[in-house]
Amino acid sequence: MPSDPVQALAQEPVDHRFKGLPPDAGQAGLTVGQLTAERRNLHTGGFTTPVLTLDAEALSHNLAALGGYAERHGLAFAPHGKTCMAPQLFHRQLEHGAWGITAAVPHQARVYRAFGIRRIFLANELVDAAALRWVAAELAADPEFRFVCYVDSVRGVELMDRALRGGSVRIDVVVELGAGEGARTGARSDEDCRAVADAVAGTDTLRLVGIAGYEAEVPGADPDSVHTYLRRLTGLAVEFDKAGRFTGTEEIVVSAGGSAWFDAVADVFAEIPELSKPVLKLLRSGAYVSHDHGWYTRLTPFNRIPEEGGLRPAFRLWAQVVSRPSPTQAFINAGKRDIAYDLGLPEVELVRDPLSGAERPAPGVRVLKLSDQHTWLETDGAEDLDVGDWVALGMSHPCTIFEKWPLIPVVEADGTVTEYVRTFF
């Protein structure tokens, strides 16, 4: 068995756990690696509907696009792994220059470690005693492991300190500056941030290494308000450095950046003056890896800076028409169990004739609503769809697309499946 845990994924059996894969592959006892080697065609190779796919070319393009953007702007990059929870994609992100991977909760960090991730930025205050002791044990066992997490309250610092007392390592923390009243997490005022930093300084278990935040939570976010918030964040980093708060660390971490405002992060982080130690300017965008057909297509900063590049939607969900009860109504065999819908209904991208293989646009077909296992379609006329047609849907919000599919075929333009991406939610 391969010692590399990512390579070991190829030895998993193709079985009932994985939606949409060819039943005959499971009956034959094939592993994922063996099925990959067969390079089956998505439409003629026995795949069943519904089936979610990733476009191989779009995936490669997106990985290169944001990796290149971060490099051009002098940003370290820790893409948020909660988006895909796919170790194969984590390692491709690292190959494209990522510093590490961001997590939101302890389970995600445990998955990362199981697949060899050496640097983890946890973008939450971690007050779970069992999880803290696990992190401390990982740090003690592996000198090359780097872990950083948020703190945003004095109470949180006290709980962390209590859980870690008597241990042999200190955990690196960054004070989270909240994005404003009514926003999500984070200390609300500069004075609150100072109080949290003072609390950290009073422990032997934590080490203050920087300042962080999440600019997309700025109420009514627009270019001016986002830039203003980010300058507050970097200003605190400068202030804390002058006050000698970052003792015992070799670099100062300044971190922000989702998938909607990374251009503003690049602008403001470029303004950070020289500090007493090198600054790790850490961007955390995650949705870029697959992009989407709606929400992030509208929000991506590349719309504001097209000269810097762009992203391509990589997801496509194929389902089949299983009922055509009237000339204006049709139903396909995918629903809420298969489709992301929290940021809008999916859009019909293509229709494929199962007999001829011909594909055509579908301007006269619209999604009305979703049931658990059906999508309700409205059509302009009887000729728009027929029972058995394959319908391709584009969806919004990568985070809630990935989570519904434990194994996702990666498909070339000609329909050849070249890889299967395993997720761990």
C-alpha positions in Angstrom: 0.0 0.0 0.0 1.4 3.5 -0.9 2.9 5.4 2.0 1.5 8.6 0.5 -2.1 9.0 1.9 -3.2 10.9 -1.2 -1.9 8.1 -3.5 -3.6 5.6 -1.2 -7.0 7.1 -2.2 -6.6 5.3 -5.5 -7.0 2.0 -3.7 -10.5 2.6 -2.4 -13.1 0.3 -3.9 -15.6 1.8 -6.3 -18.8 1.0 -4.3 -22.1 2.1 -3.0 -20.6 5.1 -1.2 -20.0 7.0 -4.4 -22.9 8.5 -6.3 -23.0 8.4 -10.1 -20.2 6.0 -10.7 -20.6 3.1 -13.1 -22.3 0.1 -11.4 -20.4 -2.4 -13.4 -17.1 -1.0 -12.0 -18.3 -1.8 -8.5 -19.6 -5.2 -9.6 -16.1 -6.0 -11.0 -14.4 -4.9 -7.8 -12.5 -2.1 -9.4 -10.6 0.4 -7.3 -10.7 4.1 -8.0 -7.2 3.9 -9.5 -8.2 1.0 -11.8 -11.4 2.9 -12.9 -9.2 6.0 -13.5 -6.9 4.0 -15.7 -9.8 2.9 -17.9 -10.4 6.6 -18.9 -14.0 6.0 -19.4 -16.3 8.6 -21.2 -18.7 10.3 -18.9 -21.7 9.8 -21.3 -20.9 6.4 -22.7 -18.9 4.7 -19.9 -21.7 3.6 -17.7 -22.0 6.6 -15.3 -25.5 7.0 -13.8 -27.4 10.2 -13.2 -27.3 12.4 -11.3 -23.5 12.8 -11.5 -21.4 15.9 -10.5 -18.3 16.6 -12.6 -15.3 18.9 -12.5 -14.0 20.3 -15.7 -10.3 19.4 -15.9 -9.2 22.5 -17.9 -11.2 24.9 -15.7 -9.8 23.4 -12.5 -6.2 23.7 -13.8 -6.8 27.3 -15.0 -8.2 28.4 -11.6 -5.4 26.8 -9.6 -2.9 28.7 -11.7 -4.9 31.9 -11.8 -5.0 32.7 -8.1 -1.6 31.1 -7.4 -0.2 33.5 -9.9 -2.1 36.4 -8.6 -0.9 35.9 -5.1 2.7 35.6 -6.3 2.5 38.8 -8.4 1.3 40.7 -5.4 3.7 39.4 -2.8 1.0 37.5 -0.9 1.4 34.2 0.9 -1.6 32.0 0.2 -3.5 29.7 2.5 -6.7 28.8 0.6 -9.7 27.9 2.7 -9.9 24.1 2.6 -13.5 24.1 3.9 -14.6 24.8 0.3 -13.6 21.5 -1.1 -12.3 19.3 1.7 -10.4 17.4 -1.0 -6.8 16.4 -0.2 -5.9 16.0 -3.8 -6.9 19.6 -4.5 -5.0 20.8 -1.3 -1.8 19.3 -2.7 -2.4 20.8 -6.1 -2.8 24.2 -4.3 0.5 23.7 -2.5 2.1 22.8 -5.9 0.9 26.2 -7.1 2.7 28.0 -4.3 0.2 27.9 -1.4 1.9 28.5 2.0 -0.6 26.2 3.7 -4.4 25.5 4.0 -7.0 27.3 6.1 -9.5 25.5 8.3 -12.6 26.6 10.1 -13.1 23.8 12.7 -10.9 21.1 14.3 -12.3 18.2 12.2 -11.0 19.9 9.1 -7.6 20.3 10.6 -7.5 16.6 11.5 -8.3 15.8 7.9 -5.5 18.1 6.7 -3.0 16.4 9.0 -4.1 12.9 8.0 -3.1 13.9 4.4 0.2 15.5 5.3 -0.6 19.3 5.5 2.3 20.9 7.4 0.8 24.5 7.8 -2.7 25.1 9.0 -4.3 28.5 9.7 -7.5 28.0 11.7 -9.8 31.0 11.1 -11.7 30.7 14.3 -11.0 31.1 18.0 -10.3 27.5 19.2 -11.8 26.9 22.7 -12.5 23.2 22.5 -10.1 21.7 25.2 -9.9 18.3 23.5 -9.1 19.9 20.1 -6.5 22.1 21.7 -4.7 19.2 23.3 -4.8 17.4 19.9 -3.1 20.4 18.3 -0.5 20.6 21.0 0.3 16.9 20.6 0.6 17.3 16.8 3.0 20.3 17.3 5.1 18.4 19.9 5.3 15.3 17.6 6.2 17.2 14.4 8.7 20.1 14.6 7.8 21.0 11.0 4.1 21.5 11.7 2.9 25.1 11.9 -0.4 26.0 13.4 -2.0 29.4 13.8 -5.5 30.3 15.0 -7.7 33.2 15.9 -8.3 34.7 19.4 -11.0 37.3 19.7 -11.9 37.5 23.4 -10.3 37.5 26.8 -12.5 34.7 27.9 -11.4 32.7 24.9 -7.7 33.2 25.8 -8.5 32.1 29.4 -10.1 28.9 28.1 -7.3 28.1 25.7 -4.7 28.7 28.5 -6.5 26.4 30.9 -6.7 23.6 28.3 -3.0 23.9 27.4 -1.4 24.3 30.9 1.3 21.8 31.7 2.1 21.1 28.0 5.4 21.5 26.3 4.4 23.8 23.4 2.9 27.2 22.8 0.2 27.7 20.2 0.5 30.7 17.8 -2.5 33.0 17.7 -3.6 36.1 15.8 -6.0 38.6 17.2 -9.1 38.8 15.0 -10.4 42.3 14.3 -14.2 42.1 13.7 -15.5 43.8 10.6 -18.0 46.0 12.4 -21.1 45.9 14.6 -23.4 43.3 13.4 -20.7 41.4 11.6 -19.6 37.9 12.4 -16.8 37.0 14.8 -13.9 39.2 16.0 -13.1 41.8 18.6 -15.2 44.8 17.9 -12.9 47.6 18.7 -9.2 48.4 18.7 -9.3 48.6 22.5 -10.9 45.1 22.6 -8.0 43.9 20.4 -5.5 45.3 22.8 -7.2 43.6 25.7 -7.1 40.3 24.0 -3.4 40.8 23.2 -2.7 41.7 26.8 -4.4 38.4 27.9 -2.3 36.4 25.5 0.8 38.0 26.8 -0.2 36.9 30.3 0.0 33.2 29.4 2.8 30.7 29.0 0.7 28.6 26.5 0.0 31.1 23.7 2.2 33.3 21.5 0.8 36.3 19.7 2.1 36.3 16.1 -0.2 38.7 14.2 -3.6 40.3 13.3 -6.3 38.9 11.1 -9.8 39.4 9.9 -12.4 38.8 7.2 -13.3 41.8 5.1 -16.4 40.3 3.4 -18.3 40.7 6.7 -18.0 44.5 6.6 -21.7 45.7 6.8 -22.7 46.9 3.3 -19.3 46.1 2.0 -18.1 48.3 -0.9 -14.6 49.2 -2.1 -14.3 52.2 0.3 -15.6 50.4 3.5 -13.5 47.3 2.8 -10.3 49.3 2.3 -11.1 51.3 5.4 -11.5 48.1 7.5 -8.3 46.5 6.0 -6.3 49.6 6.9 -7.6 49.4 10.5 -6.4 45.8 10.5 -2.9 46.6 9.2 -2.7 49.7 11.4 -3.2 47.5 14.4 -0.4 45.2 13.2 1.9 48.3 13.0 0.8 49.5 16.4 1.3 46.1 18.1 4.7 45.8 16.5 5.8 49.2 17.8 4.6 48.2 21.2 6.7 45.1 21.2 3.7 42.7 21.3 5.2 40.2 18.8 8.0 38.9 20.9 9.2 35.4 20.4 8.1 35.0 16.7 10.2 35.1 13.6 7.6 36.7 11.4 4.4 38.8 11.9 1.3 37.3 10.3 -1.3 39.7 8.8 -4.1 37.8 7.2 -7.4 38.5 5.4 -9.1 37.7 2.2 -12.1 35.7 1.0 -13.1 35.2 -2.6 -14.9 38.6 -3.1 -12.3 41.2 -2.1 -8.8 39.8 -2.6 -8.0 42.8 -4.8 -8.6 45.1 -1.8 -6.4 42.9 0.4 -3.6 43.1 -2.2 -4.0 46.9 -2.3 -3.9 47.4 1.4 -1.3 44.8 2.3 1.0 46.4 -0.3 0.9 49.5 1.9 2.2 47.8 5.1 5.5 49.5 6.1 8.6 47.7 7.1 8.2 46.2 10.5 10.6 44.8 13.0 10.3 41.4 11.5 9.3 40.0 8.1 5.5 40.1 7.5 3.6 37.1 6.3 0.8 38.6 4.2 -1.6 35.8 4.2 -4.5 35.5 1.7 -7.2 32.9 2.4 -9.5 32.7 -0.6 -11.0 29.3 -1.2 -14.0 29.3 -3.6 -11.7 30.1 -6.6 -10.7 26.5 -7.0 -13.9 25.5 -8.7 -15.6 28.9 -9.0 -19.3 28.7 -9.9 -22.0 29.7 -12.4 -23.7 32.4 -10.4 -22.7 33.9 -7.0 -19.0 34.1 -7.3 -19.2 34.7 -11.1 -20.8 38.0 -10.0 -18.6 38.7 -7.0 -15.1 37.8 -8.2 -12.6 40.7 -8.0 -11.4 39.7 -11.5 -14.6 41.5 -12.7 -12.9 44.7 -11.4 -9.4 43.8 -12.6 -9.9 41.8 -15.8 -6.3 42.6 -16.8 -5.2 40.3 -13.9 -7.0 37.3 -15.3 -10.2 35.4 -14.5 -11.8 32.2 -13.2 -13.8 29.6 -15.0 -16.8 27.6 -13.5 -15.6 24.0 -13.1 -18.7 22.3 -11.8 -21.4 20.7 -13.9 -24.1 18.5 -12.6 -25.7 16.1 -15.1 -29.2 14.7 -14.4 -31.8 13.1 -16.7 -35.4 14.0 -17.6 -37.5 11.3 -15.9 -40.9 12.8 -16.4 -42.5 15.2 -19.0 -46.1 15.5 -17.9 -46.9 18.5 -20.0 -45.4 20.7 -22.8 -44.3 23.3 -20.2 -43.2 21.0 -17.4 -40.4 18.5 -16.9 -38.6 16.8 -14.0 -35.0 15.7 -13.7 -33.7 13.1 -11.2 -31.6 15.5 -9.0 -32.7 17.6 -6.1 -31.7 19.1 -2.8 -29.7 16.0 -1.9 -27.4 16.6 -4.9 -27.6 20.3 -5.8 -26.4 23.5 -4.0 -29.3 25.9 -3.5 -28.5 28.2 -0.6 -27.3 31.0 -2.9 -29.8 30.6 -5.6 -31.4 28.0 -7.8 -29.2 26.3 -10.4 -29.3 27.3 -14.1 -29.7 24.9 -17.1 -26.5 25.1 -19.1 -26.9 22.3 -21.8 -29.2 19.5 -22.9 -27.7 16.3 -24.4 -29.6 13.8 -26.5 -28.8 10.4 -25.1 -29.2 8.7 -28.5 -27.2 11.0 -30.8 -24.9 12.5 -28.2 -25.6 16.0 -29.6 -25.5 18.8 -27.1 -27.4 22.1 -27.4 -28.0 25.2 -25.3 -31.3 25.4 -23.4 -32.5 29.0 -23.4 -36.1 27.8 -23.1 -35.6 25.7 -20.0 -35.6 27.1 -16.5 -35.4 25.8 -12.9 -38.5 26.6 -10.9 -37.8 24.8 -7.6 -36.2 21.8 -6.0 -37.6 18.8 -4.1 -35.4 16.3 -2.3 -34.8 14.2 -5.4 -36.4 16.2 -8.2 -35.7 19.5 -10.0 -38.8 21.2 -11.4 -38.2 22.6 -14.8 -40.3 25.0 -16.8 -40.0 24.8 -20.6 -41.2 27.2 -23.4 -42.3 24.3 -25.6 -42.7 20.6 -26.1 -39.6 20.4 -28.3 -37.2 21.8 -25.6 -36.8 18.5 -23.7 -37.7 14.8 -24.0 -37.7 12.0 -21.5 -34.2 10.6 -21.2 -32.4 13.8 -22.1 -29.3 14.6 -20.0 -29.5 18.1 -18.5 -26.4 20.0 -17.3 -26.9 22.4 -14.4 -24.6 25.2 -13.3 -24.8 26.0 -9.6 -23.7 28.7 -7.1 -21.6 28.3 -4.0 -18.7 25.8 -4.2 -18.8 25.0 -0.5 -22.3 23.5 -0.6 -21.7 21.8 -4.0 -18.6 19.8 -2.9 -20.1 18.7 0.4 -22.8 16.6 -1.3 -20.4 14.5 -3.4 -17.8 12.2 -1.8 -16.1 11.3 -5.2 -16.2 13.6 -8.2 -15.1 12.7 -11.7 -12.8 15.2 -13.4 -13.7 15.4 -17.1 -11.7 16.5 -20.1 -13.4 18.4 -22.9 -14.1 15.3 -24.9 -15.8 13.6 -22.0 -12.9 11.5 -20.8 -12.7 11.0 -17.1 -9.1 11.4 -16.0 -9.3 11.6 -12.2 -11.7 11.3 -9.3 -11.6 13.8 -6.5 -12.3 12.5 -3.0 -13.9 14.8 -0.4 -14.0 14.5 3.4 -16.9 16.4 5.0 
